[in-house]
Amino acid sequence: MKKFLSTAYTETSFNLATLFLRLTFGLMICIDHGFSKMMHFSGQQYIFFDPFHIGHRWSLILVIFAEIFCALLLVLGLFTRVAALVLVISMSVAAFLFHKGQSIEQHEQALLYLTAFFAILLVGPGRISVDGMMGK
């Protein structure tokens, strides 16, 4: 019980925690959101949210890039901080621009993803990753 209540942690537990965080949130955003947007690309390319006025199609392409490509990089732990930064930006747009003025229930999922990706951005991939195995 004393060890359970301790604030100390081992390097192994830290590395496992970062692995689980990367796998869980990376796969969830990729499968639940990225693949869905890619499958419905033709229907969404004319109506997708365009906060930066680059065009609905290009906004959708950038979000698909973030939610599939960057999420898979995150899962692998390759270029982790760069991928996490792209996902943080994407989730910030979703939470603070797309859901602006809506209830907290509408913001909740984007804020949870934002928090997880920001944590990964801060702590890095851990040793159980391609970056960690390359010694970065």
N, C-alpha and C positions, 0 to 999 in steps of 0.2 A: 504494500500500500504506500509505503514511503517513496518508493521509486516512481509509482504512478502519479503521485502528487508533485513530483520534482519538476522544476523548470529546465533542468538540464536535458540535453538530447545528444544522441550519438550521431556520428557522421552517416552511418548506415540508415538510421531512421529519417534523417533529413533528405538523403538521396531517394529513399523510397517514397517519401511524401511528395517530393517534386515530381517524381515519375508518375505517381497516381494523379496528381494535379494536372500534369501535361496530358496524360492519356484520357482522363475523364472529360475535361473541358475541350480538348482538341477534337476528340472523336464526336462529342455531343454536337459541337457547332458544325462540324463537317457533315455529319450524317443528318441531323435534324434540320439544318438551315441551308448549308451550302449545296448539298445534292438536290434539295427541293428547289432551290432557285435555279440551278442548272437545268433541271428537268422541265421547268416551266418558263424557260428563258423566252421563248417566242411570245408567250402571252404577257410577260412582264416588261419586255424591253421598251414598250411605249408608255408605260404608266408608272414605272419604278420611281421611288423618291429621288429627287435630284437637288440636293441642298447646295451644291457648288456651281450649278448651271453649266455643267459640262455635257449634258444630255442624259436622258433617262437610260439609254442603252449603255453608255460608258460608266455611269454610276453603278448599274447592275453588274457590269463586267468587273469593276473594281471590288465590289462586295463579294462576288463569286471567287475572285482571286484570293481575297482575304480569308473567306470562310472555307475554302477547300485547300488551296495551295499552302497558304500560311499555316492553317490548322494542321495539315499533314506534316509540315516542317516542324511544328511544335511537338507533335506526337513523337516524331523521330528524335527530337532534340538536336536538330541541325539548324544553324543560324537562329537559335531560339529567341534571343533578345530582339532581333530584327523582326521575326515573325510575330512575336508578342506585341511589339510596338505597332505594327500594322493592324493587329486585331484590337488593340486598345483604342486606336483611332476610329476604327470601324464601329466598335461598341459605344464609343463616346458620341458619335454621330447618331447612332440609333437611340441612345438613351436621352440625349440632351437636345437633339434637333427633331428627329422623327416623332418621338413621343412627347414633345414639348406641349405642355398644357393638359396632358392626359393624366388619369389617376395613377397612383403608385403601382397598381396591379399591371398597368401597361408598361411601366418602366422596369418592373422587377427583374425579368429575365435578362434584359440587356445590362442592367446594373450588376447582376450576379456574374455574368460573363466578363464584364469590364473589371470587376474586382479580382477575379481569378487570373485574367491575363495580365493585369497590372502587378499582381504578386509574382507571377512568373517572370515578368520583365525585371522586377527588382532583385529576385534571388537567383535567377538564371536556371539552367536546365538540370543541374545536379550531375553527379558522376555517371548515372545510368542513362546516358544519352550519347549520341554521336559526337556532339561537341565535347562532352566530358571524356570520352575515350580518345579524342584527338588531343586532349590536353589544353583546350581553350579555356 
